[in-house]
C-alpha cells in the first residue's frame, strides 16, 4: 500500500471565475479575471472528520481546445455510518456530470468522482475549485488546474 507524500505549505493560486448566465450565448467572450494569491497558511479542507479526499490538487494534462479530459478524485468515508454528499458544479471548463452531483457512501467505502476538463480556447490556463458538501454541513475542497493547447 503506497503512502501519501507529506503535504508542504505552499501558496495556492486561485483564479476567480466570473459568473455566467445560462441564457447567454457560449460564444460571448468574458475578459479574464486576475488571479488571487492566497497566503501560504491557507489550506484547502480535504478532510472533515473521517471523510476526506485523496488529493487537494487535480492537475489535468495539456488538453487540445474542444477536446475533453477526465480525472477521478477519490472520496473516502471513514465514518461508522453512511454519508450523503452533494457536489457543487465547478465553473467552466470543469464539470461534474449531473448523475454524480449527489451520492451516498456506505461506511468505510470509497467513491471515484469523475471531473471533466473541456477547454474551449487555445493556449490558456484554467483554475477552479471543486466543492463537495457533506450532509453534516462540512465542505471538502480540491483545486482544479488545466491548460489548453
C-alpha positions as a printed Julia matrix, in Angstrom:
149×3 Matrix{Float64}:
   0.0    0.0     0.0
   1.5    3.33   -1.09
   1.69   6.18    1.36
   0.85   9.76    0.51
   3.72  12.23    0.35
   3.92  14.77    3.19
   2.0   17.95    2.47
   4.02  21.14    2.29
   2.69  24.6     2.93
   2.75  26.44   -0.37
   0.97  29.4    -1.86
  -2.17  28.39   -3.69
  -3.14  30.47   -6.69
  -6.85  30.53   -7.4
  -8.44  32.45  -10.24
 -11.99  33.58   -9.53
 -14.24  32.96  -12.5
 -16.97  35.45  -13.43
 -20.48  34.08  -13.14
 -22.17  33.33  -16.44
 -25.85  33.43  -17.18
 -27.18  30.19  -18.69
 -29.23  32.23  -21.19
 -26.13  33.88  -22.68
 -24.6   32.59  -25.88
 -21.47  30.48  -25.23
 -19.6   32.48  -27.87
 -19.67  35.62  -25.67
 -16.12  36.43  -24.57
 -15.54  37.41  -20.97
 -12.43  39.37  -20.02
 -10.06  37.33  -17.85
 -10.05  37.94  -14.11
  -6.6   38.34  -12.5
  -5.55  35.51  -10.15
  -5.97  35.9    -6.41
  -2.94  34.96   -4.3
  -3.88  33.07   -1.15
  -1.5   33.16    1.84
   0.79  30.18    2.44
  -1.19  29.33    5.59
  -4.34  28.7     3.52
  -5.18  25.0     3.43
  -7.96  23.51    1.4
 -10.1   21.37    3.71
  -9.59  17.96    2.13
 -10.7   16.28    5.37
 -13.77  16.65    7.61
 -13.79  14.17   10.47
 -13.21  10.77    8.91
 -14.45  11.87    5.48
 -11.7   13.01    3.13
 -10.46  13.5    -0.43
  -7.49  11.61   -1.81
  -5.86  14.81   -3.13
  -6.3   18.57   -2.93
  -4.96  19.36   -6.42
  -6.12  17.86   -9.69
  -3.66  18.91  -12.41
  -5.13  17.99  -15.78
  -2.72  17.24  -18.63
  -2.49  19.73  -21.51
  -5.69  19.31  -23.48
  -6.47  20.46  -27.01
  -9.21  23.12  -27.05
 -12.54  21.48  -27.85
 -11.37  18.08  -26.53
 -12.03  16.81  -23.03
 -10.05  15.01  -20.36
 -11.45  13.19  -17.33
  -9.72  12.66  -13.99
 -11.17  10.96  -10.94
 -10.77  12.05   -7.33
 -11.37   9.51   -4.56
 -13.79  10.4    -1.76
 -13.31   8.29    1.39
 -15.99   7.71    4.02
 -14.17   6.54    7.16
 -17.19   7.24    9.38
 -19.11   4.42   11.04
 -22.33   5.41    9.22
 -23.44   6.12    5.66
 -22.75   9.67    4.43
 -24.53  11.71    1.77
 -22.58  14.08   -0.47
 -23.5   16.97   -2.74
 -21.06  18.22   -5.38
 -21.25  21.91   -6.28
 -20.83  22.28  -10.04
 -17.39  23.87  -10.66
 -17.14  26.74  -13.11
 -16.44  26.09  -16.77
 -14.39  24.44  -18.28
 -14.52  21.96  -15.36
 -17.69  19.92  -14.97
 -19.18  17.11  -12.94
 -21.91  15.13  -14.71
 -25.33  15.62  -13.11
 -25.66  11.93  -12.15
 -22.56  12.31   -9.92
 -23.61  15.51   -8.11
 -25.47  13.73   -5.31
 -24.33  10.39   -3.95
 -24.16   8.31   -0.78
 -21.27   6.27    0.56
 -21.56   3.38    2.97
 -19.19   3.46    5.92
 -15.56   2.66    5.05
 -16.25   2.87    1.3
 -14.63   4.92   -1.49
 -16.19   6.67   -4.49
 -14.26   7.78   -7.59
 -15.75  11.1    -8.65
 -15.08  11.96  -12.34
 -14.17  15.58  -13.11
 -14.22  16.61  -16.79
 -11.98  19.33  -18.23
 -13.12  20.72  -21.61
 -11.21  23.88  -22.6
 -12.79  25.98  -25.35
  -9.98  28.45  -26.07
  -6.43  27.51  -27.12
  -3.29  28.35  -25.13
  -5.0   29.3   -21.9
  -4.54  28.27  -18.25
  -7.64  27.45  -16.21
  -8.15  27.28  -12.44
 -11.17  26.23  -10.42
 -12.34  24.77   -7.12
 -14.21  21.51   -6.6
 -16.55  21.75   -3.59
 -18.15  18.68   -2.02
 -20.61  19.18    0.84
 -21.5   16.51    3.36
 -24.9   16.04    4.97
 -23.28  17.09    8.26
 -22.53  20.52    6.76
 -18.8   20.06    6.15
 -17.06  21.06    2.91
 -14.24  19.27    1.14
 -12.32  21.31   -1.44
  -9.88  20.46   -4.21
  -8.09  22.84   -6.55
  -8.56  22.19  -10.28
  -5.93  23.26  -12.83
  -5.64  22.69  -16.56
  -4.12  24.17  -19.71
  -5.27  24.1   -23.29
  -3.12  23.64  -26.37
